[in-house]
Amino acid sequence: MILIGASGHAKVILDILEKNEFTVDYLLDANPNIKELAGYNVIEDKDHIDDINQEYIVSIGSNLIRKRVSEQRKVKFGWAIHPDSILGDDVSIGQGTVVMAGAIINPSTQVGNHCIINTSASIDHDCEIADYVHISPSATLCGTIEVGEGTHIGAGATIIPNLKIGKWATIGAGAVVIKDVPDYAVVVGNPGRIIKIGNGEE
Ligand SMILES: CC(=O)SCCNC(=O)CCNC(=O)[C@H](O)C(C)(C)COP(=O)(O)OP(=O)(O)OC[C@H]1O[C@@H](n2cnc3c(N)ncnc32)[C@H](O)[C@@H]1OP(=O)(O)O
């Protein structure tokens, strides 16, 4: 396995991969000054030749940059699923997605490619999570919620059932979302209110 991005987020992924007894050969990073992370070699991601015999994970927290980097590579992407996460029956997890410790994903939920389901996040039944979404630590998604591409659900946010959250939206930490959220909206507070319409740049 090779990770792209040598950050704090990568450290958490390395920890999951170690617990699953995967071998990580090295990490790549655009910053030539980073040589090491958590005991692993970091190589400058310049003129890197994609290794078709390896699996990669893009270990970059920004949803937009993770999308850009993953689209540039012609490689196979793997998964990192913490052994202390709980996945219900009929849950599907897309390639490049990481699921942190304590996360719970209940039955019939679909999670797209290159998502982050962070520590102790709870995603209930029949949710549809599109590609490049980040569900932050301790966020709660009730049943039958759709989350569009690239959206970031902040730490500890709660979304009541049957809602549709648009693409490239941001839900602030601790928000309580009680109605649908349009694309690119930034929502904070309880009850959640739109404070601006962003441009998808995090
Ligand atoms: C392992 C990890 O670390 S995973 C990372 C998890 N990260 C998160 O959960 C971060 C989530 N991000 C937030 O909550 C951010 O505050 C955002 C994205 C909602 C807003 O950020 P910005 O666009 O920079 O907004 P800014 O800080 O200028 O605040 C704008 C207004 O919204 C308010 N506001 C911002 N965030 C929140 C929030 N979470 N709840 C309530 N109000 C908020 C501010 O007080 C401010 O109000 P004012 O205009 O009355 O002064």
The ligand as an ORCA input file, in Angstrom:
! r2SCAN-3c Opt
* xyz 0 1
  C     -10.024     14.769     12.952
  C     -10.449     16.164     12.515
  O      -9.968     17.172     12.940
  S     -11.716     16.222     11.373
  C     -12.063     17.925     11.081
  C     -13.424     18.335     11.610
  N     -13.604     19.748     11.321
  C     -14.714     20.409     11.647
  O     -15.662     19.861     12.194
  C     -14.713     21.872     11.266
  C     -16.096     22.358     10.857
  N     -16.011     23.778     10.491
  C     -16.728     24.746     11.114
  O     -17.556     24.506     12.009
  C     -16.438     26.157     10.587
  O     -16.575     27.066     11.685
  C     -17.352     26.552      9.393
  C     -16.828     25.815      8.142
  C     -18.807     26.194      9.599
  C     -17.330     28.065      9.136
  O     -16.037     28.483      8.902
  P     -15.811     29.936      8.222
  O     -16.388     29.930      6.839
  O     -14.342     30.231      8.350
  O     -16.736     30.909      9.057
  P     -16.336     31.929     10.206
  O     -15.415     31.329     11.217
  O     -15.932     33.202      9.535
  O     -17.746     32.148     10.939
  C     -18.836     32.806     10.323
  C     -19.941     32.959     11.362
  O     -20.478     31.652     11.646
  C     -20.306     31.335     13.045
  N     -19.910     29.934     13.129
  C     -18.846     29.352     12.521
  N     -18.819     28.040     12.776
  C     -19.855     27.796     13.596
  C     -20.328     26.607     14.198
  N     -19.735     25.430     13.996
  N     -21.451     26.693     14.963
  C     -22.077     27.913     15.162
  N     -21.656     29.052     14.604
  C     -20.563     29.005     13.835
  C     -19.191     32.300     13.543
  O     -19.302     32.530     14.924
  C     -19.471     33.516     12.703
  O     -20.561     34.192     13.250
  P     -20.645     35.820     13.217
  O     -20.679     36.206     11.760
  O     -21.920     36.102     13.941
  O     -19.412     36.308     13.908
*
